[in-house]
Amino acid sequence: MYEFYPYFTNDGSVGLYSEKDNDIYHSTYGALTEAYEKFILPAHFDKFFQKNSEIKILDICFGIGYNSKSFINYYIKNLYNDAIDTNNIYNDIYNAKIDTNNTLSKISACNSENYKNLENFKIYIKAIDTDKILAYLSPFIVCNKKKLPKNYKLPFKNEKIERMLKKTTERKFEFYDGVNLLFLEKICEKYGEIFENQEIACILRDKKYRDYFDPSICRLFKLDKFSRCSYTPIKDFCAFLHNIYYLNVSKRYKKPLKGFKSANFIFDLKIEDARKELVQDDNMYDFIFLDAFTPAKCPALWTVDFFKLLFQHLNADGMILTYSNSAAVRNAFLNAGFFIGKIFNPDMNKFTGTIAVKNKSLIEHELSEYDLGLLKTKAGIFYRDENLTDLNEAIITRHKNEVEKSGLISSSKYIKSFKNNIAE
Ligand SMILES: C[S@@+](CC[C@H](N)C(=O)[O-])C[C@H]1O[C@@H](n2cnc3c(N)ncnc32)[C@H](O)[C@@H]1O
């Protein structure tokens, strides 16, 4: 049986827990909020769209898709719809439907010129994950539960998460449910087998998970048919999609997507080890989201050798975003040829990740003297995986041996002496 442990994070979006690794996939303060704050806002897509007419994004570790979905949600909500609305107002003014300086001054801030061509922008996202079941479940996941079920209790035992969930998170980001529908359409285009997968059917119809899935999207799947294992394979898949899309889904889903042209969005999901997939990929990307599990447990996607591979796939003005502040990760980026900077979260007033770039001028927050010093300690010894094929365990053992043999100062000694120097 597939291990699936969903729970509501503090902003009403569903996060996952892994019992096997005793680790969470998403922060308890909010899976959606985390995606926005760590990947979407620090990327400054608004600036990117002022200069470019297409974007290529690589989403490494797609999971249940918060980073890709948040990007599309942000694009439609904050850029696309605003631009379309603004253009419509301009057209109305031109056609003398409305005529007030007041309206003009209101919209001048939107800078319509820059976004005029947004309707024709091309979006390409390659998303990679080894876990097919999670990727298939991603469009069904509730991303913005307005009110949690009464007396909501964590569906599994974990005291740490229970404690964290007692806190509250301000809901800052609205999520359009239609974005999930769009991803269902995109995933189905390539992976029709999602309709035939028994594990997906079992999870979606299991009562204990009911709160975590969007019932309207689940209904499209005709789950009863699944449960009796007597469905007939869908012959005309496109017609089927057309039907579910246009006939069965309420306006609430479709309206916010307005004139967004689904054909301008290519979603290329790969169920594969990211190392293997990228060795054979010849795309260059503008943005890379790196959302692998913590380096200490799963270093395979944090090695200097993997970062060298990412270097080959990043455009000159591109940016890699990660949540990790680890010295070993930062040092690996530097050794792979990148410039690195920190991600600052103004609401939390703290640094919440690292960016890696080829163009140094894209860095807003440089590493401090303290951060740079830490890279020269044992904590800065990075993970290696020369052939890009080793298991996490082998990479961890190799790293442990290197740290043990190293003559570098330990990070604790360094931190102590740094603090003493400041105090003097
Ligand atoms: C922290 S979770 C990512 C969460 C995800 N971004 C989301 O929004 O749900 C890490 C993901 O990495 C995937 N993963 C682990 N090792 C991988 C590998 N070598 N290549 C690709 N994906 C991997 C796991 O299946 C898991 O879904």
The ligand as a Gaussian input file, in Angstrom:
#p B3LYP/6-31G(d) Opt

LIG

0 1
 C       10.303000      18.111000      -0.352000
 S        9.485000      17.094000      -1.490000
 C        9.048000      18.225000      -2.754000
 C        7.757000      18.929000      -2.504000
 C        7.171000      19.497000      -3.761000
 N        7.945000      20.581000      -4.311000
 C        5.717000      19.884000      -3.585000
 O        5.348000      21.021000      -3.899000
 O        4.935000      19.048000      -3.159000
 C       10.811000      16.210000      -2.241000
 C       10.412000      15.396000      -3.460000
 O       11.628000      14.901000      -4.050000
 C       11.322000      13.711000      -4.735000
 N       12.628000      13.076000      -5.036000
 C       13.479000      12.463000      -4.168000
 N       14.592000      12.065000      -4.797000
 C       14.466000      12.435000      -6.093000
 C       15.297000      12.319000      -7.250000
 N       16.493000      11.732000      -7.186000
 N       14.857000      12.831000      -8.411000
 C       13.640000      13.430000      -8.492000
 N       12.814000      13.566000      -7.437000
 C       13.218000      13.086000      -6.254000
 C       10.405000      13.005000      -3.766000
 O        9.622000      12.037000      -4.437000
 C        9.572000      14.163000      -3.195000
 O        8.372000      14.282000      -3.890000

